[in-house]
Amino acid sequence: DTGVSQDPRHKITKRGQNVTFRCDPISEHNRLYWYRQTLGQGPEFLTYFQNEAQLEKSRLLSDRFSAERPKGSFSTLEIQRTEQGDSAMYLCASTPGQGPRETQYFGPGTRLLVL
Amino acid sequence: AQKITQTQPGMFVQEKEAVTLDCTYDTSDPSYGLFWYKQPSSGEMIFLIYQGSYDQQNATEGRYSLNFQKARKSANLVISASQLGDSAMYFCAMSFSNDYKLSFGAGTTVTVRA
């Protein structure tokens, strides 16, 4: 399977703990996106990378959130000092990065529950 | 500001019938792309169909077709011959010429009845 993969698929943590999620995009896709989806809502953009450069961050991405893509391949999203409001599905997507309005291909998501 | 509206929170459709999911949008950008995604209960967002704002023809992809009315700023998804496996959440999304991220509507839940 050469689609977008995410790990873990599910994460339960206690409030105040740090968590880290990983996303592996489709091979040779240069752009990688992170979204957050709360129950009953559409996904909301968090941030995106062009290769290893983080080019845009949403105001949703508070100081407790950090994302990296150190070698331009996989990406990690870390949430420090988790809060119950961080409970959501975290989705990753990728595109070839050759122009605007490309179709984004999503991974299966990581469901986070903060107790 | 760009905004996407899906007014139908939930719909029921009989197996083998067609269903139309509404999507309207508001933008002053003349160049944009419209996407529809399916999200089953497993959570993965599955790409269904794409329509560019300058495309002359309505997009079709198998049982999916897009009724694109640019002047009315609507991009409704039509699913023909519904199957039980079509039961899912459906999202309309947009991206713009100078903006690579997707903006999503709130979604419509479709339940196909046997």
Chai-1 contact restraints between the chains, C-beta under 6 A:
chainA,res_idxA,chainB,res_idxB,connection_type,confidence,min_distance_angstrom,max_distance_angstrom,comment,restraint_id
A,G42,B,F91,contact,1.0,0.0,6.0,A-B,restraint_1
A,G42,B,F104,contact,1.0,0.0,6.0,A-B,restraint_2
A,G42,B,G105,contact,1.0,0.0,6.0,A-B,restraint_3
A,G42,B,A106,contact,1.0,0.0,6.0,A-B,restraint_4
A,G42,B,G107,contact,1.0,0.0,6.0,A-B,restraint_5
A,P43,B,F104,contact,1.0,0.0,6.0,A-B,restraint_6
A,F45,B,K101,contact,1.0,0.0,6.0,A-B,restraint_7
A,M89,B,G43,contact,1.0,0.0,6.0,A-B,restraint_8
A,P100,B,S97,contact,1.0,0.0,6.0,A-B,restraint_9
A,R101,B,G33,contact,1.0,0.0,6.0,A-B,restraint_10
A,R101,B,S95,contact,1.0,0.0,6.0,A-B,restraint_11
A,T103,B,F47,contact,1.0,0.0,6.0,A-B,restraint_12
A,T103,B,Y50,contact,1.0,0.0,6.0,A-B,restraint_13
A,Q104,B,L102,contact,1.0,0.0,6.0,A-B,restraint_14
A,F106,B,M45,contact,1.0,0.0,6.0,A-B,restraint_15
A,P108,B,E44,contact,1.0,0.0,6.0,A-B,restraint_16
A,G109,B,G43,contact,1.0,0.0,6.0,A-B,restraint_17
